[in-house]
Amino acid sequence: MNITVIGLGYVGMVAAACLAAAGHRILGVDIDSERITQLRSGAMPFYEPGLHELVVSALYEERLRFKHPDSVTEPLGEITLIATGTPQTANGAADLSQVRSALNWIRSQDHDDTLVVMKSTVPPGTGQRVIEQEMRHAERVAAGLRYVSNPEFLREGQAVRDWQQPDRIVIGANPGDSRSVALVKAMHAGIEAPYIVTDITSAEMIKYASNAFLATRISFINEIASLCERVGASIDAVSDGMAMDPRTGGRIYAGVGYGGSCFPKDVRALDNVALTSGANVELLRSVININNRQRLLPVYALRERFGGGMEGLRVGVLGLAFKPNTDDVREAPSLDMINTLCDDGAIVSAYDPEAIDTARPHLPSSVRLVDNLLEAANQAQAVVLVTEWPEFVDANWQDIARCMNPPRFVFDGRNALDGAKMQRLGFQYVGVGRNGNGPGTAQAV
């Protein structure tokens, strides 16, 4: 199958590489000329495990090509997949300008009855408006442009696996458009997953509701962690006990909040959809507020431990990316935390295995970005674990203790470390909702 992918960011690149690996012939299109040149050489503009190998292999086997929109001369494929960004506007709404540009470009090409498959995350109702306002031009009706919503559920750090082994594949199509549904299923041939075939708007809502629900679960357990601190309970035991009930959706971990390109943007966008449609969704606003507060927990803990005297305090920060196995720092809790520490006069050193370069433009020039975790902790009075990279969790913390200065305060922002062991090593350890101890666990007997 010939497939055109518009937009070569995280979603578009994973889609293009995985579709090429499945045997399809892929043309990747992006307006960033530098990115096109980079990709043609087999280099990756961002870090995603397993993706580089797929791209190099597909280039070698000539199943994957990259072009700027202005240089495309051949007809579009049977499917044209839109994977452009939908960034947040000032009022929280999704900015659909890149999606509209992609649609305009599709209409200007020799599309030969291509099926437009929307991978970009767009607010519920967008697809129907696209069909009614932007695809049903009189001169294009005969060409038969068709539209399907096919939202992605890729997690950064394991996006290749999520594409090849998805939990479900959602297809939103107009009633009776079995031809388009069959074509999207053919695009996913060889992938074992249940299909959810529904109308376009419901497919769009599934994506937003899924992200909003996960963000709500994270915010809920963080609220419970805060309460555990107050009453002397252990969030680890509470989470374990809750996870034994299948109704609660499994184990969820307390920490310094969610980040990345999806959850913050999509929760705000869904809140904006609710506001503009007259719905009342106080829960979503609470989720946003809880997450904003959560990312500053390390600052609150440091102020309490050091009596508010942060001037000259040496702090080592472990982790800049919003999660492990990515170099993405969009909406990363580390950025807000570090900027606040610097405003308080702290001297900050920071390390991340992948995200140093992507974080650098977003941090004060006073922040010392170093090459390893021991250098980040060297002579620090406090260390904050923000991203639970295995390199940090499995580190020799006895060596870290030796290079730190008293009181060797450690704030575990992901509850990834054994609190009791840390205390035995001489650290003043604090986790999220662990009440100064941890981890506590619930046991089934």
N, C-alpha and C positions, 0 to 999 in steps of 0.2 A: 504494500500500500504506500502511495506517495502522500506524505504529510508535511505541511508547513507549520512551523512553530514560530509565533510572533512574540518576542520578548524573551531574552535569554538571561533572566535572573535565576534565583534559586529554583522556582517551579519550572520555568521554561527549559532550563538546562537539564534538570533531572528528567523531565518528560522527553526531551529530544534524545538524550543519551540512552534512556531505558527503551524507548520505542525503536531506536536504531539497533540496540542490542537484541531486540526481539525480531529483527529482520526487516523492519520497515525502512523505507528510503526517506530521510528527513532533511528538509531545508530549514535551517534556523535563521531567523531574521531579527535584527536589532538595529536601532538607530545609532548606537554607540560604535563608531568606526574603530576606536581603539580596542574595544572588547572583541569585535569581529576579528581583527588582526591577531589578537592574543589567542583566541579560540582556534583559529586556523593553524596556529603553531602547536596546538595541543596543550597550551598553558591554561590554567584555571584562574578566574578573577576572584574566587572565594574558595574556602575550604569546606568540603563535604566528603566524608569518608566514602571511598569506592567510586566516586564520580569521575575522577581524573582518568582512572583506568578504562572506564567504559568509553569515554570520549576519545582517548587515544586509539583504542581498538576500532571504534566505528570510523574514525578518520582514515585509518590504515586500510580498512576494508571498503572504503568509499561509500558507506551508507549514511554518512553525516556530512553536510556542507553548511557553511555559514556565509551569509551575505547581508550587506546593507540594503534597506528597502529600495533605494534608488538604482541598485544594480541588478534587481530581479527582473529577468526578461521571460522566463518560462512560465507556463500556466501554474496556478496554485494546485496543490494536491487534492485528492478526494476529500481530505479533511484539512481545515485550517484552524489550528489551535491557538487561541489567544491566551497568553500568560503574562500580560503586562502588569505593571504595578497599579495598585489603587490606594495611594497614600492618603493620609488623613488631612483634611482641611482644617482651618482655624476653628470652625464650630463643631468639629468631630465627625463630620460627614465624610464619606468616601469620595475621593477625587477621581472621577471617571474619565478625565481628559485623555489619558493614555489609551484607554479602551476605545473611546470614540475615534481617536487617531488611527488605531488599528482597523476599526471597521471601515473608516473612510478609505484607507489604503487597500483593503480587500476589494471594495467596490470599484476601485480604480484599476484593478488588475484583470488579467484574463483568468477568471476564476473557474470557468468550466464546471458550473454546478457544484461548487465546493460546499461542504457542510462546515459551518462555523461552530466550533466547540469552545465554549467559554470555560477556561480554567481559572481565570482571575476571580478573586473573591469580590463579588458585586452585591449590593444590597437587594433584598427581596423586592421583586417587581421590576428590576432592571431589564431582565431578558424580554419581558413582554413589551416594555417601552422601546427597546432596541428594535424588535420586530415591527412594531407599529409606526415608529417615527424614523428609523434610520435604515431599515432594510426594504421597506415596501415603497420604494420610489418607482414611479410608473415605468421608467426605462429599464428597471432591473427585475420587474416581476417575472418576465418571461425567462430570465436566466435561472430562476428557481433557487436563489440563495435560501438555505435552511439554517436553523439555529437550534443548538442544544446546550443546556447547562450540564457540565460534568465537573463538579467541584473537586478540588484536591484536598487530601488529608495527610499531607506529608509533614513529618516532624524533622526539623533541622537536626543534623547529626545522625539520622538514620533514614534519610529521605529515599535513598535507593532501595533499601529493604521495604519501606512502606509502599513504594510504587510496585515492586515485584510481588509483594505479599500483603496486599491491602486487607483491612477488616471488611470493607464493603466498597462497591463501586456504585455511585449514585448517578443516574441519568435523568435529567429533566427535559421533557420534550412535549410539544403540543399533542393533544389527543389525536390518535389515529396516525401519527407520524412513525409508523413502525420501521420505515426505511432508514430513518436517521438513527433510531435506537439500535438497529441491527449493525449499522456502520460503526457506531461507537463500541459495540460489543466486539466487532471484528478487530478494532484497533487494540483491544485488550486481550486478544486471543492468546491462550497459553497461561493466563493468570487465573488462578483458582480463588474465586471470591464470590460471595452472594451479591446479586444485583438488586438495587432498589430503583425501579422505574416509576417516575412520578411526573407531575407537571413542572414546568420551569420554575415558577415561584417557590414551590415547596422544596425543590432541589437547592435553590439559593438559601432558603431558610434553614435547611439541614446543616449547611456549612456554618452559618452564623450561630445557630443555636448550639451546635456541638462545641465551638470555641467558647461561647459564653458560659455554657454549663461547666466546662473544665475550669475556666477562670473562676467561676463561682465556687466550685469544690475547693480550689486552692485557697481562695479567700476565706471560706468557711473554716477550714482546718487551721488557718492562721489566726482566726478569731478565737477558736477553741484553745490554741496554744497560748494566746494572751491570757485567757481565763485560767489556764493551768498554772501559769506563773503566779497569778493572784492567790489561788487557793492551795497551791502546793502539790498539784498533780503532775504527772509526767505525760507529755504529749505522745511519747513513743508507746506507752502502754495503752493510752486512749485510742491512738490510731490503730494499733494492733487489734484491740477489742472491737472497734468498729468494722475493721476489715473482715472479721469472721462472719459478719452479717452480709449475705449476698445482696441485700437491698441497698446497701450504701455504696456499691460500685467499686469495692476493692480498696487497697491501701493508698493513701495519699499522704504526702509528706509536708510538714510545716517548714517554712523558710522565709527568706527575705523577699518573696513575691515573684510573680511571673514577669517576663519581658519578651523581647523578640519582635518580629515583624507582624505577627498575627494577633495574638490575644489582646494586647492593649488597643490596637487599631480597630479590631473587629468588635470588641465590646463597646467601644465609644461609637462606632458607626451604627451598631444595632440600637444603642440608646438614642442616637439621632433619628433613626427611622421611627422609633416609637414616639419621640417628641413630635415629629412632623406629621405623624398619622393620628395623633390624639390619644395614644395609648399611655398608660401609666406604668412605668417599670422601675420603681424605686430600688428594687433588688440590684439591677445592673449598676445604678449609680453608687450603691453601697459597695459593690465589688470594686469599682474603680477607686473609691476613696480608701478602702482597706489596703489595696495594693500600693497606692501612693504612700501610705503611712508605713507599710511593712518594709519597704526598701531602705528606710532610715533607721531601722531597729539597731544596727551596729553602732550608729552615731549616738543614739540614746544610751546604749549600754556603755560606751566609752565615756560619755559625759558623766554618767552616774559613777563609774569606777574611778575616774580621775578628777572627780569633783568639779567638772566643768572646765578644768584647766587644760585645754587642748593645745595651747600655744607651745610649740616646740616638741610636742609629743610625737615620737617616731612610730608610725603605723605601717605594717606590711600588709598589702592586699593580695590575696591569692585568688586569681580569677577575674577576668574582665568580660568575657563573653557571657551572654545571658543564660547559656546552658553549656554543658560539655559537648565536645565533638563538633564545634562550629567556631568560626571566627566572627560571628555576627554579634555586634554590640548594640543593635537597635533596641531602644527602650530597656537596656540592661540596667539592673539595679546598681551595679558597680559604679556607673557614671554619676548618678545622683548622689550616692554615698561619698565618693571621692571628692566631688566638687564641694559638698558640705563640709567634709573634714578639712579641706584646704581653706575654706572660708573661716573655719574655726582656728586656723593657725597650725594645724598638724603638718608634720613632715611625712609625706607619703611616698613609699616605694611600692611598685606593683609588678606582678608577673602573670602572664597567661601563656600557655603553650602555643596558641594560634592567633590570639586576638590583639597582640601588641600594636601592630600597624593600623588595624581598623579602629582601635580605641584612641590612638594618639591625637587625632584632630579634635576629639571631644573632651580632652582633659586639660587642666591648667598646665602651663609650661613648667611649673614648679614640681610636678609629679615626676619621680624618677622611675622610668620604665626599664626593667632589668631582664636578664637572660635566664634566670633560674630562681627557684623558690627560696633557696638558702640566701641568695643575695637580697631578695625581697625582705626576708626576716632578719637579716643581719643588723644587729644593734637595735632592733625594734623593741619597744616596750609592749606593743600589742600587735597581734596579727588577726586579720579578719578573713575567713574563708567564705568567698562569695559564690564561686563556681566549683561544683563537686567533680573536678577532673580526677580520674584515677591516680594521676601523678601526685595529687595532693592528699587524697584519702589514704593511699598506700605508702606515703612518704615515711622516712625514718624521723619521727618527730623528736626522738632523743637528740639527733643532730641539730634539729631546729631549735630545741631548747638551749643547746650549748651556745648558739650564735646570737640568741636574743638577750636583751637586758631585762632585769626585774622591772615589773612584777610578772612578766611573761603571760600577759593576758591574751586569751584566744577567744574570739567570738566565732562560733560555728554557725554561719548563716544558712546552712543546708542540713544541719543535724546529721552530717555525714561521718563524724568522728565518734570514737568511743570515749564518752566523757569521763568515765571512771579511770580509764587508762591514761587519759590526758592529765588528770589530777595526780595520778601516781608519778607521772614524769615531771611534776613540779609546775604545771601550768595552772593558772587561774582560768578555768574553763566555763564558758557560758554558751548554751545552745538556745534554740527557739522553743519556748514552752517546756523546757526541761527542768525549770526551777532550780538551776544551778547544779543539777545532777544529770546523770544520764549515761547511756540510754536505759530507760526502764521498759520492760516488755510485758505483754500479757501472754500467758501460757494457757493452752487448752489442755485439760487433764481429764 
